[in-house]
């Protein structure tokens, strides 16, 4: 679940709508940190062969199909998504790959974390 500005946004609901687009082959939706709203919606999209789409076109289509507080504001087009043996998309791998913020160590919270992250 993504908590965007006090609203609950369920990635599965968005993925079910986005996959209906004729140019979309595969999609994964995650929440990314946002200073103003807490989390923002981001879609990782794999397009069908022979189809092209810009981020603006995709977001405009989503805006028409999905509620104003739920449509993705960020889009990343990829050739493939990380999929495991069970056929599920590894969303944790997507979150790690887009993570730009280093992990912060808060003294006294986790002794083990302090020891392994000490420089």
N, C-alpha and C positions, 0 to 999 in steps of 0.2 A: 504494500500500500504506500502511496505517495501522499504526504501531507503538504498540500500547496495552499498557503495562506489561510489555513483553518479548514479547508475542504479536503475530504478524503477522495483521492483519485485512484481507481483500481486499474493497474496496467492491463490486466486481462480484458477488461471492457474496451479499452482503447485499441488493443491489438486486434480484437474481433472486428472492429469497424475498419481499421486501417488495412487489414488483409483483403477486404473486399475491393480495394482499388485495383483496376486491371493491370497496372504497371508493377504492383508490389508482389514479390515472391515470398518474402519472409520478413517479419518485423519483431522487434523486442522493444518494450517501453520500460524505462527506469526513471527514478528520481535523481536529480543532480542538485547539489547544494546551491542555494540562492540566498544572498544577503537580505533581501527584502521580504521574500515570501517563505523562507525556510527551505523549501524544495521546489524545483521546477521540473516540468515534464520533458523528457528527451526520448526521441525515437531513433532506433538503429534500424535502417531499412536496406533490404536487398531487393534490387529491381529485377524484373524478368529480363531475359535476353532481348535485345533490340529496343528496349524502352529507355528513354531518358527523361529526367525530371529535375528541375531545380528545387532548392530548398524552399524558395518563395512559393512556387506552384504547389508543392506538397503541403505546406502550412496553410495556404489558402483553401485547398481542398479539405483539409482536416477541420478548418474553421467552419466550413459549411456543414460538415457531417457530425461534429462533436460539440458539446456544450462549451461556452466561452471560457469557463474556468478549468476546463480539462484538456483542451487540444494541446499538442506538443509545440513548445516554443523553440526547441532546438531539435535539429535533425542531422543525422550523420548517415550518409550513404556508404555502404560497404559491399565488397564482393561476396563475403560470407560472414556468418555468425558462428561463434564457438558452440558446437553441439556435442553432447556426450553420447555414450553408447545407448542410452535409453531414448534418444531423440529429443531430449529437452535442451533448450538454450541455456547456456551458463551465463546467467545475468551477473553473477558475482565477477566473472572475468571481464565483462563489459564495464562494470563499475570500477574495477581496478585499472583498466586500460585508460579510462578517461580521468582518473584521479590526478589532479594537479597539486593538491594540497598535501604537504607532509603530515604524518601523524604527530600529534602533540603529546608530549609526556607531561602529565600532571603529577608533581611530586606528592607522594603519600597515597596515591590512589591505587597503584599497582606496583608492588615492589619488583615483581618479575619483569614487568615492562620497563621499569627504570633501569634495571641491570642490563637488559639486552639492547636498549636504545642509547645507553650512555656513550658519549663520544670521547 
